[in-house]
Amino acid sequence: MDSAVQLSTEDLYITGKSGEPLELAVLAGSMVVLLGDDKTIAPDLALILAGRKSPASGKIYLGDDNLDVRSHNARGRVEYVSCDFSCPEGMTVSGHLSLASAAAGYSRKDTREILSQLYNWCSLESYMDEKVNELSPDNRYLVAFAAACLPVPDVFVLQGPFSYRLHSLLEDLCQEGCAVIASLPEIQYIPQTTERIAVCDSDDVRRIVRLQELSDACSILMRLRVRFFPALPRAVMESLPGAKDILAIHGGYEFHHPGLSAAVANLVNLARANSRQIAGLEVKPPSNSELVKYFTADDEPGEADLFCGEDLDF
């Protein structure tokens, strides 16, 4: 990965309630996720990092030349993709992308070639003549993303959730040296190539962790929901090896288990031994608030302890 810094912050206080300044550097070729729903600061932080909203205080810079992200000269170097993207009524995919290409400075001749490549890369060939606002949300997002690619920015800031179809495209961008920052409401939307995740609450970024650290936390915090037919008595359910904190739900139980594969095997054996069928089984991932609590459990009162002394270069 290129070690060049594409985006960095200086003394950045996201809100007036932020306890500590957010100091981070996003490297070329890296992907960072801001994890938090609309009740957290994650969506606003995405806008701030893209230069679309002012922080409580502090600066965001582009590249090694410390160019202010909100300056006119930064135009085109950071592209923001909203999950609420729409076009003027009647605008087609080809019409929108042609306008975006012209705005990015391509000639008419170059536009034909670049859009042909873009349609193919984003799998939009069959939608060229479709009206943008009549597309499915996933396809409409892909159109917005395709348009954001035309200026060839250094940094992409994406407001999710977005389709899994986008994950491979984001990986391609990172391999070309772009930096990607994605605001995502829940863990199931996180691309596997993500390097760091900023766990957010309503006021601040509470911890920045690696993907493996988040995976380990989810393994500890996840709960399973199972339904049996006919219903299984609670006393029998409590005999399930490894099950803890068993709660009764409609038609079944919710519980914690330290290992998913072991839990499934134990449930199958329990159902068979008691002449039951497993009518439903699902994994309930931890909520954002549970993750915040988990990652800040060792913090001293009154201390943000955001980064545990780790290197914040992404």
N, C-alpha and C positions, 0 to 999 in steps of 0.2 A: 504493500500500500504506500502511496505517496505520503510523505510526512508533512507536506505543505498544509498550512492552516487556511481553510477556506472561510471560516466564520468564527469570530471570537467575541466575548463580552468583557466589559470592564465595569466593575462596581455596579452590576445590574441588580436593582431591586424591582422585582416583577410587580408587586403591589405595595401599598402603604403598610400592609401587615406582614410583609416578608421579613423574616428574622435575620437573615444573612444575605449578603450579595451573592448572586449566582455568577461564578467565574468558570467559564468553560471555553474550550477550543474544539471546533469540529474540523477534523482533518479531511483532506481530499480522499475520496474513495470510501468514506465511512458512512454508516447509517445509524441514526440516533432516533429513538422513539420517546416521545413525551406521553407518558401513560396517565390518562385521567379523563373522565367524562366531562359533561358540561357543567357539573357542579365543582369542578376543580379548575386550577389556573392553566391547565394544559392547552386548551384551545386559544386562550389569550396569549400564552407564551409563544405559540406558533406564529400568531400575527405579529408579535413584538419582534421575533427573530427575523421575520420576513420584511420588517420595516413598514408594516401596515398599521401598527398601533404603537403609541408611546408607552414606555415603561414608567414606573413611579420615578425612577432615576437611573442613570447609568448609560452606557453606550454599547452598540453592537457594531463591530467592524468587519469588513470584508478583506480577505487576503492578507498578505504580509505588509501591504502598503497602508493598512489601517484606514481604509476608506469607510466613511460612515454609511451604514446600510440604507439610511434614509436620504442620502444625497442624490442629486440628479445624475451624477456620474455612475451611481450604482445601478441605474436602470438596466434591466435585462440580465444582470448578474445573479439576481435572486428572483426565482419565480415561485409564486404561491398558488396552490390549487385548492379551491374551496369545495367542500362536499355539497354545497348548495348552488352549484354552477347551473346557469341557464343562459339562453341566447334570446335575441329579439324573435318574436313570433314569426314562423315561416323560414327561419335561417336553416339551411342544410349543413350537413357535416362538411362537405367540400367548400361551401361558401364561407363558413366560419374559419376553417383552416387556411383558406386562401387569403382572407383578410389578415389573419394572424401572421402568415408568412410575409405579406407586404409590410406589416407593421414591424416585423423583425429585420427588414431591410433586404429581402431577397428580390432579385429581378424576376420578371415574368417567366423567363426561360428557366432559371434556377428553381423557381417555385414548382414547376411541373415535376422536376426530378426529385426534389426533396420531399414533396408530398407523396409521391409514389412510394418512396422508401418508408415514410412515416406510416402510411396506410398499412403497408405490409408488416412492419414491426409491431404496430399496435393492434393488428388483426381487425382493421376497420374497413377493409376493401368493400365488403357487402353493405356498408352503411353510408357510403359516400353521398347518396342522393336522399337519404332520410333526413327528416326534420329533427334537429338536435333535441328540442324540448319534448319530442314524442318517443325518444329512446328510453330504454330501461335505465334506472339510476346507474348501474355499473357501466353501461356503454356511454352514457352521458359524461361520467367521470373520466373515462378513457379519452374522450374528445377533448375535455379540458386539459388533461395531462399532455396529450399530443400537442396542443397549442402552446403549452408551457415549455415544451422541448425546443421549439423553433428558435428562440434567441440563443440557444446553447448556453444556459446559465451555469454558473459555478456551484450554486446551491439550489436545491429544490426543497420547498417547505410544503408539505401535504397535510390537508385537514381530512382525516378519515372518519369513519372506516371506509376502506375501498376494497375492490374485488381482489381475490387471490391472483387473478390474471395479471395484476400489476406487479406482483412480487418479482417475477423474473425480469421484467423491464427495469425495475429499480436496481436489481443486481447488475444488469448490463451498464446502467449509468455509473454505478459505483466503480465498476471495472475500468471505466473510461476516465475516472478521476473526479467525478462530481461528488458532492456531499449531499446526503438526503436526511431531512428532518421530518418525521411524521408524527402528528398528534393523533393518538388512537385511544378510544374509550375503554377497551377491554383487552385482556391478554391474548385472546384467541385471534386477534387481527394482526399480531406482531409477525413480520417476516422473519424467517429463520436466519437470514444474513445480518440481522441487527446486531450491532456490537455493544451498545450501551442503551439502557432504559432509564429515563428520569421518572421516578415515581412521584406523582404530584398529589397534593391535597388542595383545599380551597384557597390557601394562602401562599403556598410556596412549593418548591421542589424539595422533597424530604430526603431523597436518597437517589444516587445514580449508581446503578448496578449493571453487571454484565449479564448477558442472556442466560448463562449457566446458573448464575446466582438466582435469577428470577425463576428458572425452571426448578431449582432445588426448593425454593420457597413454596412454589405451587404444589410440589409433591407433598410437602409437609402440611399445607393448609387446605388442600382440596378435600371435598366431601363427595361421597357417592350416594346416589338415590336408587333404591331398588323397590320394585313392586312384585308381589307374588300372586299367583292364582292357584288354588284358593289362598286367602289371606293366611299369613304365617303368624302364629302367636309370638308376642314380644319375648317371652321366656326362651323360645327356641332361637330367635334372632340374636339374643344376648350371648348365645353359645358360639357365635361365629368367631373363629380365631382372628385376633388382631383388630377387631372392631372396637371403636371407642366413641364416646359421646353420641350414643344412639338416640335419635329423635323419631317419634312416630309421625308419619305424613299420611295423606289420603292413599290408602291401598298398599302402604309399605313403610319403608324406613329410610332415614338419611343418617349417615354415619361417617366417621373419619377412619381411614385405614392407611398405614404407612407405605403400602405397595399396591399399585393398581392391579398388576397381573396376579398377585397372590390373592387379592380381594375377590377378583372375578372367579378364580379357581375355587376359593372357599365357598363363594355363593352358589356356584354350580353344584358342588358336593352337598351343601346344606339343602338346596332345593330337591335334589335327587333323593337324599336320605329321608326327606319328609313328604315325598310324593307331591311336590309342588312344581309349578312352572314359573320361570322368571318372566313376568309380563312386561317388565320395563327396567332398563338400567342406564343411568346417565351419570356423567362426572360433572360436578358443580365446581367450577374454578373459584378461587378466592376473589372477593371483591377488592376494589381499589383501597377502601378503608382498611380491610384486613391486611393488605400488603403494606400499607403505610405503617400500621401498628407493628407488624412483624419486623420491618426494617429499621424502625426507630425504637425498638424495645429496650436497647441498651443505652440510649441517649440519656445524658444527665438532664435533669429538669432545667429549663431555661437555656439549653444549648442546642443549636441546630444540628451540629455534628453531621453535616450533609454528606461528606465524601470520605470519611475515615482516612484522610491523608493520602488517598489514591491520586495518581496522575489523572488529570481531567482531560487530557488530549484524547479526542475520539478518532 
